[in-house]
Each structure stands twice: as structure tokens, then as C-alpha cells.
């Protein structure tokens, strides 16, 4: 049993050791960084305002997205959501974490 645990621990460490030490190349995406906002017209609902803040997070490896939706309906609290996106070169696709 101990041998199985040791082998599993070595496999986990090897997988993490293979991960790239450098984050994605964000040079073509830098225009996204900063604060954005828009007013939303929603069918059957009151208009709302959305603000978004895009920044680099987690040591520059992920694009951090912070969205806040503010409804114009009375007594309706704002809703804030955070998500992270990054490009995984091994999978050759964008990955999202929420």
C-alpha cells in the first residue's frame, strides 16, 4: 500500500514538473486589459448595466475576468462573477475556470 502511494505521489510531482514555467503570450490580447462597461437591454426584463475588469492573474498565466451585473430593478442586488481563462498549448485550446 505504501509503495502504491509513493508511486502515485511521484506521478503527480512529475506531471506538475512538466507544466510550462512561462505563461501564455498575451501580446495579442493586451487590448482587453482594463475596465469595460455596457448597458444591456434584456427582453422581458428591466435594463441592466454590466462592468467588466480584465487583468492578468495567477503569475501572468491566466486572464482574470471580473464581471458585475447591476440591475435597474429596485431591491435587486448586483451580481459579481469571476472567471479565469488561459491557453493550454498541450491541448491547443483555451481553458476556462470559474
C-alpha positions as CSV (number, residue, x, y, z in Angstrom):
1,X,0.0,0.0,0.0
2,X,2.8,2.4,0.9
3,X,4.5,1.6,-2.5
4,X,1.3,2.5,-4.4
5,X,1.1,5.8,-2.5
6,X,4.7,6.6,-3.2
7,X,4.3,5.8,-6.9
8,X,1.2,8.0,-7.1
9,X,3.0,10.9,-5.4
10,X,5.9,10.6,-7.8
11,X,3.5,10.6,-10.8
12,X,1.7,13.7,-9.5
13,X,5.1,15.5,-9.0
14,X,6.2,14.5,-12.5
15,X,3.0,15.8,-14.0
16,X,3.5,19.2,-12.3
17,X,7.1,19.4,-13.2
18,X,6.2,19.1,-16.9
19,X,4.0,22.1,-16.7
20,X,5.4,25.1,-18.5
21,X,7.3,27.7,-16.4
22,X,6.3,30.6,-18.7
23,X,2.7,31.8,-19.0
24,X,0.9,32.3,-22.3
25,X,1.9,35.0,-24.7
26,X,-0.6,37.7,-24.0
27,X,0.8,40.2,-26.5
28,X,-2.1,40.0,-29.0
29,X,-4.7,40.1,-26.1
30,X,-3.4,43.1,-24.1
31,X,-6.0,45.4,-25.6
32,X,-8.5,43.5,-23.4
33,X,-6.9,44.6,-20.2
34,X,-8.6,47.3,-18.2
35,X,-12.2,48.2,-17.4
36,X,-15.1,47.8,-19.8
37,X,-18.8,48.5,-19.4
38,X,-22.1,48.5,-21.3
39,X,-25.8,48.9,-20.8
40,X,-27.9,45.8,-21.5
41,X,-31.4,45.7,-22.9
42,X,-32.9,42.4,-21.9
43,X,-36.1,41.1,-23.4
44,X,-38.9,41.0,-20.8
45,X,-36.7,42.5,-18.0
46,X,-35.5,45.8,-16.9
47,X,-32.3,47.2,-18.4
48,X,-29.1,46.5,-16.6
49,X,-25.5,47.7,-16.5
50,X,-22.5,45.4,-16.8
51,X,-19.0,46.3,-15.9
52,X,-16.0,44.0,-16.6
53,X,-12.4,44.2,-15.4
54,X,-9.8,42.2,-17.3
55,X,-6.4,41.7,-15.7
56,X,-3.6,39.2,-15.7
57,X,-3.7,36.9,-12.7
58,X,-2.0,33.9,-11.1
59,X,1.5,35.0,-12.0
60,X,0.5,36.0,-15.5
61,X,-0.7,32.6,-16.5
62,X,-4.4,33.4,-16.6
63,X,-6.6,36.2,-17.8
64,X,-8.8,37.2,-14.8
65,X,-12.3,38.3,-15.7
66,X,-14.4,40.1,-13.1
67,X,-18.0,40.9,-14.2
68,X,-20.5,42.8,-12.3
69,X,-24.2,43.0,-13.4
70,X,-26.2,45.8,-11.9
71,X,-30.0,45.6,-12.5
72,X,-32.1,48.7,-12.5
73,X,-34.9,46.8,-10.8
74,X,-35.5,48.1,-7.3
75,X,-34.1,46.0,-4.4
76,X,-32.1,43.8,-6.7
77,X,-28.5,43.3,-5.6
78,X,-25.6,43.4,-8.0
79,X,-24.1,40.1,-9.1
80,X,-20.3,39.7,-9.4
81,X,-18.7,36.7,-11.2
82,X,-15.0,35.9,-11.5
83,X,-13.6,33.6,-14.2
84,X,-10.1,32.8,-15.4
85,X,-9.1,31.9,-19.0
86,X,-5.8,30.6,-20.3
87,X,-4.4,28.9,-23.3
88,X,-3.1,25.3,-22.8
89,X,-0.6,24.6,-25.5
90,X,-0.7,20.8,-24.8
91,X,-4.4,20.7,-25.5
92,X,-4.1,23.5,-28.1
93,X,-7.2,25.2,-26.8
94,X,-8.5,27.9,-24.4
95,X,-9.5,26.7,-21.0
96,X,-11.8,28.5,-18.5
97,X,-12.0,28.1,-14.8
98,X,-14.9,29.6,-12.8
